Amino acid sequence: VLHVLKLETSQDTEIPNGVQGVFSDDSRWLAYYVDLPYADAKKLRDGSKPVPRKAQLLNLQTGAKQTWEDIASFSFAQGSGHLLLRRRAPDPKAKHKGVDVILHNLKSGYDQLLASVGEASFNRKGELLAYSVDALEKDANGLFVLDLRNNQTQPLDDDTKSYSKLTWNEEGTALA
């Protein structure tokens, strides 16, 4: 059970099977995983089947929750404008590493799907998202930057190559 305790009022919100909570940097949001009950997860593991995980986002001011299915990881952008949710790879043996990624706008509440994402990284200010595409069909691969301020995507390169190990410089103004 994940407990969310509001210190001003001592209100305790319990989230059954909630784990690994992470607060946004403005403390308005809490993202966490919701695991299956132990017995259900054990049955899947014993049957050599993947154990799916949900991710949930809790608005700490209103108590509203939003849930996404089958999420492997998530991260907040600096400045608390966006939440990036990465789905679990459907076939871990696949030659391509790209998976669907959901970019959730915390201000508008809208989701944007980015398909076949290999890697993704916010810059230091949380204004830009760099991501690579690693698709089954290699002619769709590339490196892109999404400006989160205006939702404009800029392709930096596209080729049948594999793009990996994205890194921003310290200021978040250059990408390697």
Residue, then its C-alpha position, 0 to 999 in steps of 0.5 A: v500500500l502506498h500512503v500519501l499523507k497531506l501534512e497540513t490536514s493529516q489526510d492519508t490516501e491509501i493506494p492499494n498495490g501502489v509502489q515507487g511514487v515520484f513527485s513532480d518538482d512543483s509538488r502538484w503531481l505524484a506518479y507511481y506504479v500500480d502492481l497486480p496483486y501478488a497471487d495474480a503476478k505469481k501466476l503470470r510469472d509461473g506461466s512464463k508470461p509478462v507481468p504488466r504494470k499500470a502507471q497512475l498520476l495523482n493530482l495532489q490538489t484535486g485527488a483526480k487520478q489518471t491511469w495508463e496500462d502496461i507501462a515500463s517506466f515514467s519520468f517528469a520533465q523539469g518544470s512539471g509540464h509533462l510526464l513521459l510514459r514508456r510502454r513495456a516492449p511487447d516482444p523482448k526478443a525483437k531486433h528493434k528496441g522501439v516502443d510506444v511512448i505517451l507524452h502527457n501534458l500536465k497542463s492540458g491533460y492531453d496525451q500524445l503518442l510517439a511510436s517506436v521510440g528507442e530513447a527519449s530525454f528531456n533537456r535541462k529546462g524541460e522545454l525540449l524532448a529529444y527522442s530516437v525512433d528504432a522501428l521494425e522497418k529501419d527506413a523509419n528510424g531517426l533522431f527528433v526534437l520536440d519543442l514542448r512549448n509549441n508542439q513542433t517536431q524537428p527531425l535532426d536526422d533520419d536513416t536506416k541507422s540505429y540511434s542511441k545514447l542520447t545526451w544533452n549538454e549541461e545547459g540543455t541547448a545541444l544534443a549528442 
